[in-house]
Amino acid sequence: MLLTTTNTVEGKKISKYYGLVSGEAILGANIFKDLFAGIRDIVGGRSAAYEEELRRAKEIALEEMQQQARSKGANAIIGIDLDYETVGNGTMLMVSASGTAVTLE
């Protein structure tokens, strides 16, 4: 499935719009505790373990979104937006992905 942040795909025609699709993933407080327990992992102000968890959450959100699009018959998602939000008084981080499911020719 083609995923893009743009609203068009060069050389392709959108033949059908299926509407909004989205996916979410939430990292809980335990993940933060575990990550910060391994503080020695931080190099140059960056934590490889924390970044890996964020990447994993993004992949989960994108996969959920793709499943919704496939179930509607789409072969692409355009206009994708990724958001990162704290929830639960900052004890959790939510990664959400949304876009428009379409069929490209």
N, C-alpha and C positions, 0 to 999 in steps of 0.2 A: 504494500500500500504506500502510495506517495504521500509524504507529509511535508507541508511547506508553510512558512509564516506569511507568504505573499498571498494576494487575493486572486491571482491568475498564475497560469503555468505557460511559459512561452512555448508556442507551437502546439498547444493543446486547446481543445474547445470543451467547455463545460456543457454537457448535454442534460444534466439533471442535478438539482439541488435537493438534498435530503434534510437540511436543517442542522441545527446545533448538536454537537456531540461533545462530551466532556469526560474527564477522568480525574480522580483525586487519590492522593496517598498522604497519610499522616504519620509523621515520626513522633513517637511518644517520649515522655520524660526519661524513661529508662535508657533509651538510645543515647540521649545527651549525657547522662551520668556515665554510661559505659565509655563513651567517646572521650569525655574529659578526664576519666580515670587514666586514660592512656595519653596524658598530656605530652609525654616525651615524643609522641608522634609529630608534634608541631615543629615545622621547619620554616623559617622565614615568615612567621605569622600565619601560616596555612596548616590545616590539619588534613592529612591525606585520608584518614578514616572518616572524618566528618564529611569531606567532599565526596567520598565514595557513597556514603549513606544518602546524600542529597541526589547524586546521580541515580542511585537505585530507586529512590522515590519518584524521580522524574520519569524513569523508564516504566514504572508501574502505572503512573498517571497516563502516559502516552499509550500504553498497551490497552488500558481500559477504554480510552477514547477510540482506539482502532477497532476494538471489539464491537462497540456500539455502531460505528460506521459500517463495518462488515455486515452486521445484522440488518442494516437498512438497505444493503445492496451497493454501497459506495465502493469506489476503488481509489479514492484520494480524500485527504482532508486539507483544506486551504484555510488561510487566515489564522493559523494556530497562535495562541497566546499562552504563555506559561506564567503562572503567578506563584509566589512564595509568600505565605502569610503565617504569622504566629497565632495560635488559638489557645484557649484555656489558660489565660493569664500568663502567656509566654511559655507554658510548659510543653507545648507541642508545636510542631512546624507542619503546615499543610502545603503540599505542592499540588496545584491544580492546572490542568491543561484543557483548553477548549478550542474549538474550531468548527468549520462548516464542512459537513460530509457532502461529497459530490461524486458524480461519475464524469470522468474525463475520456474524451475520444482521441 
